[in-house]
């Protein structure tokens, strides 16, 4: 699974390991991957976990990762980048980076793994997307656009699985207290001179459409991914399932 050394990806890896799966995690650096593997081994004793370092913004590194992969039964396309930035301030090279990581990572990994799944007659591809791909934020248009692209990619790939035991689905996550969000909260805390808990509570209260009225925990996203990765989800295909805390006010 891509992008799995922290946050949602790490939580998904831990959940799948606890379910008995053998998991290959991915991160940008050898050190980060090794640290994640050690943490997962400590969290799930006896876990069959390994790692491959590759930066999905670098096509050569992605090709090396793909060449290293063996037979894959479950692919979780999780890697992604995000930030808040005004539309007029986002240059072309940043747009390209977002497409390379948030969209092309799923293209490249699925193109490598899906044919084998179809040949064997069973497999799972799960995209971890975002409610921002449905309701694109005005201050994150570059992010929302790429998440919409990933949603479209999964929808198209699902049509290639007709009549097989392979499924392709998407999880639409809502505002999640990932490592990146936690760092942003800490930065705001220092800048404003107020406790991080107060900053977090203020952000949670400001989300008027959230029915949960709090950040989602990474493990709560991971539970839905684990369902889609297992045998019990056999009748769920081509779907976009929401784990958004009720943030979306539209239906798919």
C-alpha positions as CSV (number, residue, x, y, z in Angstrom):
1,X,0.0,0.0,0.0
2,X,1.3,3.5,-0.9
3,X,1.8,6.3,1.6
4,X,1.6,4.1,4.7
5,X,4.3,5.3,7.1
6,X,2.1,7.6,9.1
7,X,-1.5,8.9,9.4
8,X,-4.3,7.1,7.6
9,X,-2.0,4.8,5.7
10,X,-0.2,3.6,8.8
11,X,-3.6,2.9,10.5
12,X,-4.7,0.9,7.5
13,X,-1.5,-1.1,7.5
14,X,-1.9,-1.9,11.2
15,X,-5.6,-2.8,10.7
16,X,-4.8,-5.2,7.8
17,X,-2.0,-6.8,9.7
18,X,-4.3,-7.4,12.7
19,X,-6.6,-9.1,10.2
20,X,-3.8,-11.5,9.2
21,X,-2.7,-9.9,5.9
22,X,0.9,-9.7,4.8
23,X,1.5,-6.0,4.2
24,X,4.1,-4.0,2.2
25,X,4.3,-0.4,3.3
26,X,5.7,2.5,1.4
27,X,7.1,5.9,2.3
28,X,9.4,8.5,0.7
29,X,12.6,7.6,2.7
30,X,14.4,4.4,3.7
31,X,14.5,5.7,7.3
32,X,10.8,6.5,7.5
33,X,9.9,3.1,6.0
34,X,12.2,1.2,8.4
35,X,10.7,3.1,11.4
36,X,7.2,2.4,10.3
37,X,8.0,-1.3,9.9
38,X,9.4,-1.4,13.4
39,X,6.3,0.3,14.9
40,X,4.0,-2.1,13.1
41,X,5.9,-5.1,14.3
42,X,5.6,-3.8,17.8
43,X,1.9,-3.0,17.5
44,X,1.0,-6.4,15.8
45,X,3.4,-9.1,17.1
46,X,4.2,-11.7,14.5
47,X,3.0,-9.4,11.7
48,X,4.3,-10.1,8.2
49,X,5.3,-6.6,7.2
50,X,8.0,-5.2,5.0
51,X,8.6,-1.9,3.3
52,X,9.7,-0.2,0.0
53,X,10.9,3.4,-0.1
54,X,9.8,5.4,-3.1
55,X,8.8,9.0,-3.7
56,X,5.7,9.1,-6.0
57,X,6.7,12.4,-7.3
58,X,9.7,10.7,-8.9
59,X,8.8,8.3,-11.8
60,X,12.2,6.5,-11.6
61,X,11.6,5.6,-8.0
62,X,8.0,4.5,-8.8
63,X,9.3,2.2,-11.5
64,X,11.8,0.7,-9.1
65,X,9.1,0.1,-6.6
66,X,6.9,-1.6,-9.2
67,X,9.8,-3.8,-10.3
68,X,10.3,-4.9,-6.7
69,X,6.6,-5.8,-6.1
70,X,5.6,-9.4,-6.3
71,X,2.0,-10.8,-6.6
72,X,-0.5,-8.4,-5.1
73,X,-4.0,-9.4,-4.0
74,X,-5.0,-6.1,-2.3
75,X,-3.8,-2.7,-3.4
76,X,-4.5,0.3,-1.3
77,X,-3.9,3.6,-3.1
78,X,-3.5,6.0,-0.2
79,X,-0.5,8.3,-0.9
80,X,-1.4,11.9,-1.3
81,X,-0.3,15.5,-0.6
82,X,-2.5,18.5,0.4
83,X,-2.2,22.1,1.5
84,X,-4.2,25.2,1.7
85,X,-3.3,27.7,-1.0
86,X,-5.1,30.4,-3.1
87,X,-5.9,29.2,-6.6
88,X,-4.0,32.1,-8.2
89,X,-0.9,31.3,-6.2
90,X,-0.6,27.7,-7.4
91,X,2.0,27.4,-10.2
92,X,2.0,24.8,-12.9
93,X,4.8,22.7,-11.3
94,X,2.8,22.4,-8.1
95,X,-0.3,21.3,-10.1
96,X,1.9,18.7,-11.9
97,X,3.3,17.4,-8.6
98,X,-0.2,17.0,-7.2
99,X,-1.3,15.0,-10.3
100,X,1.8,12.8,-10.2
101,X,1.3,11.9,-6.5
102,X,-2.5,12.0,-6.0
103,X,-3.6,10.6,-9.4
104,X,-0.7,9.0,-11.3
105,X,0.3,6.9,-8.2
106,X,-3.0,5.1,-8.5
107,X,-2.7,4.8,-12.3
108,X,0.8,3.3,-12.1
109,X,0.2,0.9,-9.3
110,X,-3.2,-0.2,-10.6
111,X,-1.8,-0.7,-14.1
112,X,0.8,-3.0,-12.6
113,X,-1.4,-5.0,-10.2
114,X,-4.9,-5.2,-11.7
115,X,-4.0,-7.5,-14.6
116,X,-2.7,-10.1,-12.2
117,X,-5.8,-9.9,-10.1
118,X,-8.0,-10.4,-13.1
119,X,-5.9,-13.4,-14.3
120,X,-6.3,-15.0,-10.8
121,X,-10.0,-14.1,-10.5
122,X,-9.7,-12.3,-7.2
123,X,-8.4,-9.0,-5.9
124,X,-9.2,-5.7,-4.2
125,X,-8.2,-2.2,-5.2
126,X,-9.1,0.5,-2.7
127,X,-8.6,4.2,-3.3
128,X,-8.4,6.4,-0.2
129,X,-9.8,9.7,-1.5
130,X,-11.5,12.6,0.2
131,X,-14.8,14.4,0.4
132,X,-12.9,17.3,-1.1
133,X,-13.0,15.4,-4.4
134,X,-16.8,15.8,-4.3
135,X,-17.1,19.2,-2.7
136,X,-14.0,20.9,-3.8
137,X,-12.8,23.6,-1.3
138,X,-12.2,27.1,-2.7
139,X,-8.8,27.3,-0.9
140,X,-7.7,23.8,-2.0
141,X,-8.8,23.6,-5.6
142,X,-5.6,21.8,-6.7
143,X,-6.1,19.2,-4.1
144,X,-9.8,18.7,-4.6
145,X,-9.3,18.4,-8.4
146,X,-6.8,15.6,-8.1
147,X,-9.0,13.8,-5.5
148,X,-11.9,14.1,-8.0
149,X,-9.5,12.6,-10.6
150,X,-8.7,9.6,-8.4
151,X,-12.5,9.1,-7.8
152,X,-13.0,9.0,-11.6
153,X,-10.1,6.6,-12.1
154,X,-11.5,4.1,-9.6
155,X,-14.9,4.3,-11.2
156,X,-13.4,3.5,-14.6
157,X,-11.2,0.7,-13.3
158,X,-14.2,-1.0,-11.7
159,X,-15.8,-1.4,-15.1
160,X,-12.8,-3.5,-16.1
161,X,-13.6,-6.1,-13.4
162,X,-17.1,-7.0,-14.7
163,X,-18.0,-10.6,-14.0
164,X,-14.8,-11.3,-11.9
165,X,-14.0,-11.6,-8.2
166,X,-12.0,-8.3,-8.4
167,X,-13.4,-5.1,-7.0
168,X,-12.4,-1.5,-7.1
169,X,-13.8,1.0,-4.6
170,X,-13.1,4.4,-3.1
171,X,-13.3,5.6,0.5
172,X,-14.3,9.3,0.8
173,X,-12.6,10.4,4.0
174,X,-13.6,13.5,5.9
175,X,-11.5,15.8,8.0
176,X,-9.1,13.4,9.8
177,X,-6.6,14.1,12.5
178,X,-3.7,12.7,10.6
179,X,0.0,13.5,11.4
180,X,-0.1,16.3,8.9
181,X,-3.1,17.9,10.4
182,X,-1.7,17.5,13.9
183,X,1.5,19.3,12.8
184,X,-0.6,22.1,11.3
185,X,-2.5,22.4,14.6
186,X,0.7,22.6,16.5
187,X,2.0,25.3,14.2
188,X,-1.2,27.4,14.6
189,X,-0.9,26.8,18.4
190,X,2.6,28.3,18.5
191,X,1.7,31.2,16.1
192,X,-1.4,32.1,18.1
193,X,0.0,31.4,21.6
194,X,-2.9,29.2,22.6
195,X,-3.0,25.5,23.6
196,X,-3.2,23.0,20.7
197,X,-6.3,21.5,22.2
198,X,-8.1,24.9,21.9
199,X,-7.0,25.2,18.2
200,X,-8.2,21.7,17.5
201,X,-11.6,22.4,19.2
202,X,-12.0,25.7,17.3
203,X,-11.4,24.0,14.0
204,X,-13.8,21.2,14.8
205,X,-16.5,23.7,15.8
206,X,-16.1,25.7,12.6
207,X,-17.0,22.8,10.4
208,X,-20.7,23.5,10.2
209,X,-21.7,20.6,8.0
210,X,-20.0,17.9,10.1
211,X,-22.5,15.7,11.9
212,X,-19.6,14.1,13.9
213,X,-18.5,17.6,15.2
214,X,-15.0,16.3,15.6
215,X,-12.0,15.2,13.6
216,X,-12.1,11.6,12.4
217,X,-9.4,9.3,13.7
218,X,-7.2,7.5,11.2
219,X,-8.4,4.1,12.5
220,X,-12.0,5.0,11.7
221,X,-11.0,5.4,8.0
222,X,-8.9,2.2,8.2
223,X,-11.9,0.1,9.4
224,X,-13.8,0.9,6.2
225,X,-10.7,0.2,4.1
226,X,-10.3,-3.2,5.8
227,X,-14.0,-4.0,5.0
228,X,-13.4,-3.2,1.3
229,X,-10.1,-5.2,1.3
230,X,-11.8,-8.4,2.6
231,X,-13.9,-11.2,1.2
232,X,-17.1,-9.9,2.9
233,X,-17.3,-6.9,0.5
234,X,-17.7,-9.1,-2.6
235,X,-20.9,-7.3,-3.7
236,X,-19.5,-3.8,-3.3
237,X,-17.8,-2.7,-6.5
238,X,-17.5,0.6,-8.3
239,X,-18.6,2.4,-5.1
240,X,-17.6,5.5,-3.3
241,X,-18.2,4.9,0.4
242,X,-18.3,7.8,2.8
243,X,-16.3,7.9,6.1
244,X,-16.7,11.7,6.2
245,X,-18.5,12.2,9.5
246,X,-21.5,13.6,7.6
247,X,-19.6,16.5,6.1
248,X,-21.0,16.0,2.6
249,X,-24.5,17.3,2.2
250,X,-24.8,15.8,-1.3
251,X,-25.2,12.2,-2.3
252,X,-23.2,10.3,-4.9
